[in-house]
Amino acid sequence: MADQIYQEKIQSSLTTLLFTFLMLVSSALFAWRVMIVGFRAFPIICLVLALFFFLYVLNYRTLRIMITEEEVLLKFGLIRWRTRLENIQACKVDDSPNLIKYGGAGVHFAFVKGEYRAFFNFLEHPRILITFHQKQGLVQGVVFTTRQPEQVLEIINSRIAA
């Protein structure tokens, strides 16, 4: 891997708390419904939700951002996203509508202004949007959380302008 220019590690107590709360509520509903009706469809759905949110608690604890001379790498637990700098068309502050911007933490995908975007974010920090010259799969841009948006913008924009 090329020399690292920038690295950031972000954690969110708010996001961890949200996913933990959803896991506990789903677990409590599972236990309560099993005691009342036995092991049927609704308790199974609650158990699946509890396991789903447990995996979210584990996977979405830390977002790692690395920028090298060649690429931007985002790592959210087991999920990774790599974008070569030569494929970056533009880098700017995220312009997503508030419903999309604050509608989810972790990794998710959404259509915004006619573009299919990947989101790697926490709820309480600023976000950067990178758009691509060539799609990566179906994705035309990636949005990610950073505590240092000005620094990240400066680093990426200076590299793609060169």
N, C-alpha and C positions, 0 to 999 in steps of 0.2 A: 504494500500500500504506500502511496506517496506521502510526503511529509504532511503532517497535520497542521492546519492553520488555526482552526478553532474547535473547541470542544465545550459542550455544556451538558450538564446532567440536571434534570428538573424532576422534582417530586411534588405531589399535591396531596396534602392532608384532606382537603375538601373532597377530591375525587375518591380517594381511598375510603373516606368516611361514607360517602354516598353508596359505593358498591358494597361495603360491609353492611350498611343498613339494609339494603335491598336483599342481600344474602340472608341476613337474620330474619327479616320479615317472611321471606319465602320458606325458610327452614321452620319457623314457628307455625306458619299455615300448614305445611306438610305434616308436622307432628300432631297438630290439633285435628286435622281432617282424618288422619290415620286412626286416631283414638275414637273418633265419632263414627266414621263410615267404613273403616278398614282401608286396605290398599286398593284403591280404585283410580279412575282417570284423573280427577282433580288433584288428589294428593301426589300422583306421579308427576303432573305438570308442575306443581309447587317444588317437588324435589329436583326436577330438571332445572328450574329457574334458580334454585339455591346453588346447585352445582355450577351453573352458568356464571352467576355473580361471584362465586368463590374463585373461579378461574380469572374473572376480571380483576378481582382484588390482587391476585398473584401477578398477572401479566401487566397490568397498567399502573404499576407503582412508580416506575422511573422511565422517563423519556430521555434518550441520549441523542445528542446532535453532534455530528463530526463533519467538519469541512476540511477537505484536503485540496491540493492543487488540481485534482482530477474530478472530485465528486462531492456530493452532499449525501451523507448517510444518516438515516433516522432509524433508531432502534427502540421499540416499545415492547419489552419482554421478548417473546419469541418472534415477533413480527418486525421485519426490516424493510426499509425502502432505500434504494440507491438511485441517484440521479447523477449522471455525468454532467459536469459544468458546461460542456460543449452543447448539450441538449437544452440548456436553460435559455428560454427566450426572454423572460422578464422575472424580476423579483421585486415585490412590493408588499406593503402592509395589506393584510387580508381584507377583501371587500365583500365578503359574504353577508347576506342578510342576517339579522340577529337570531332568527329562528334556527337557521343552519349553524351559525357561529356558536350559539349557546345551547344547542339542541343535543349535545352529546359529548362525552369525554371518551378518551381512548382512541381507537382507530375506527373510522367509519367513512362511508362514501356517499356523495350526494351530487346531484346536478345543480349547478349554480350558474346563472346567466348563460345557459346553453352548453356549459362545459361540465364534464364528469370529473370531479375532484376527489382526491383521497385526503383525509384529515387525520393528523396525528396530534391530538391536542388535549389539554386540560382546560377547565372552564375559566380559571381566574387569571390567566396570563395572556399577553398580547400574542398575535399570530402573524406569520409571514406566509405569503402566497408565492409559489414558484410555478410559472407556466412553462410549458415545453414547446420546442420546435416540432418534435415528433412525439406522438402519444406513447406512453408506456403502457402497453396493453390497451385498455379502454380509457385510461386516465390521461387527462389533458393538463392537470395541475395538481400540486400537492400543497397542503396548508399544514403548518406546524407551529406549535407553541414555542416561544422563547422569552427569556427574561431580558434579553439584550437585542431587541429588534433593530435598533439603529446600527449596532456593530455588525450584526448578521447581514443586514441590507448592504452596508458598505463593503464587506468582504466579498459577498457574492456578486454584487453589481460591478465592482472593480475587476473581478476575474472574467465576467462574461463580456465586458466592454473591450477587454484586451484582445 
